[in-house]
Amino acid sequence: MKKLIFTKSSALFSEINKAVFILLFLSIFPTLLRAAEPISLSLGVSAIDFGDVYMDSDVDNVVVDFTVKAENGYDYTVKISNDDSSGALQFSRTASGGYTTGSITYIAAATGNNQAHEFYTDLDTANMSSDLSATITVLVAYNDIAE
């Protein structure tokens, strides 16, 4: 019976050793626990209304401004996408051209301050056959967190 008690106390001692090792490991390498400042994103508009649009009509593009604040020294990816399956809603990073359906993705270097970004939306009215209701998503995420 004493052997059984000894075995249980040995198991408990082993668990205490693991806990002490984990605490010691975390105190030696505190930089492993460091997290970057959360990214903040602020959009300049909440909705885009192109008004009454007719098939093959000419529509002015709409600029969407937004700011990103991320920790200095980190790169982040910006992805702008939409759920329009018709191909009518298009994006570009410039007003003058380069419009594409689907999504735009690019990388930016954070400065620790609010950084202005913009993209342009346009409608390819030749691809419109009915009313269009779409959601545009702007996703911003760090590429990696340095150790």
C-alpha positions in Angstrom: 0.0 0.0 0.0 2.9 2.4 0.7 4.1 1.8 -2.9 0.8 3.0 -4.3 1.0 6.2 -2.3 4.6 6.7 -3.4 3.5 6.3 -7.0 0.8 8.9 -6.7 3.1 11.4 -5.1 5.7 10.8 -7.8 3.0 11.5 -10.5 2.1 14.7 -8.6 5.8 15.7 -8.3 6.1 15.1 -12.1 3.2 17.5 -12.8 4.7 20.1 -10.5 8.0 19.8 -12.4 6.1 20.4 -15.7 4.4 23.5 -14.3 7.6 24.9 -12.9 9.3 24.2 -16.3 6.5 26.0 -18.2 6.7 29.0 -15.9 10.5 29.1 -16.1 10.3 28.9 -19.9 7.8 31.7 -20.2 9.8 33.9 -17.9 13.0 33.4 -19.9 11.4 34.1 -23.3 8.9 36.9 -22.6 9.2 38.2 -26.2 7.4 35.1 -27.5 4.3 36.4 -25.8 4.4 39.9 -27.4 1.5 40.8 -29.7 1.3 43.7 -32.1 -1.0 46.6 -31.6 -4.5 45.8 -33.0 -5.2 47.2 -36.5 -7.8 49.9 -36.7 -9.8 50.4 -39.9 -12.1 53.4 -40.6 -14.2 53.6 -43.8 -15.3 56.9 -45.3 -18.6 55.6 -46.5 -21.1 52.9 -45.4 -23.1 52.6 -48.6 -22.7 53.4 -52.3 -25.7 54.4 -54.3 -25.1 54.7 -58.1 -28.7 55.8 -58.5 -30.8 54.6 -61.5 -28.6 52.8 -63.9 -29.6 51.4 -67.2 -28.0 48.7 -69.3 -25.0 50.0 -71.3 -25.2 53.4 -69.6 -22.1 55.4 -68.5 -21.7 55.6 -64.7 -19.3 57.7 -62.8 -16.9 55.8 -60.5 -17.2 56.3 -56.8 -14.1 56.7 -54.6 -14.1 54.9 -51.2 -11.6 56.4 -48.7 -10.4 54.5 -45.6 -7.7 54.7 -43.1 -5.6 52.0 -41.5 -3.6 52.4 -38.3 -1.2 49.5 -37.6 1.9 49.2 -35.5 5.1 50.8 -36.9 7.4 48.3 -38.6 4.9 45.7 -39.6 3.5 45.0 -43.0 -0.1 44.4 -43.5 -2.3 43.1 -46.4 -5.4 44.9 -47.6 -7.9 42.8 -49.5 -11.0 44.5 -51.1 -13.6 42.0 -52.4 -17.3 41.8 -53.1 -20.0 39.2 -53.3 -21.3 40.2 -56.8 -21.4 37.2 -59.0 -22.6 39.0 -62.1 -19.3 40.8 -62.7 -21.0 44.2 -62.8 -19.2 45.7 -59.8 -15.6 46.5 -60.4 -12.7 47.9 -58.4 -9.5 49.8 -59.1 -6.9 51.5 -57.0 -6.9 54.5 -59.5 -9.8 56.4 -61.0 -8.3 56.3 -64.5 -8.5 52.6 -65.2 -7.3 49.1 -64.3 -10.8 48.0 -63.1 -11.3 44.4 -62.2 -14.1 42.2 -60.8 -13.5 40.0 -57.8 -10.9 41.4 -55.5 -7.8 43.6 -55.2 -5.0 42.7 -52.8 -1.9 44.7 -51.9 0.6 45.0 -49.1 1.4 48.2 -47.2 4.0 49.0 -44.6 2.7 50.4 -41.3 3.9 53.6 -39.9 2.1 53.6 -36.5 -0.1 56.5 -37.7 -3.4 56.7 -39.7 -2.6 55.9 -43.3 -5.0 57.0 -46.0 -6.0 54.4 -48.6 -8.6 54.6 -51.4 -10.2 52.5 -54.1 -12.7 53.2 -56.8 -15.8 51.3 -57.6 -17.5 51.3 -61.0 -20.3 49.4 -62.7 -19.8 47.5 -66.0 -23.4 48.2 -67.0 -23.1 45.8 -70.0 -23.1 43.0 -67.5 -26.2 44.2 -65.6 -29.5 42.4 -66.2 -31.3 43.2 -63.0 -31.0 45.2 -59.7 -27.6 44.9 -58.1 -27.2 44.6 -54.3 -23.6 43.6 -53.3 -21.5 43.7 -50.2 -18.0 45.1 -50.4 -15.6 43.8 -47.8 -12.3 45.5 -46.8 -10.1 43.1 -44.9 -6.8 44.3 -43.3 -4.5 41.9 -41.5 -0.8 41.7 -40.4 1.4 39.6 -42.7 3.4 38.3 -39.8 4.4 39.2 -36.2 8.1 39.4 -35.7 9.5 37.6 -32.7 
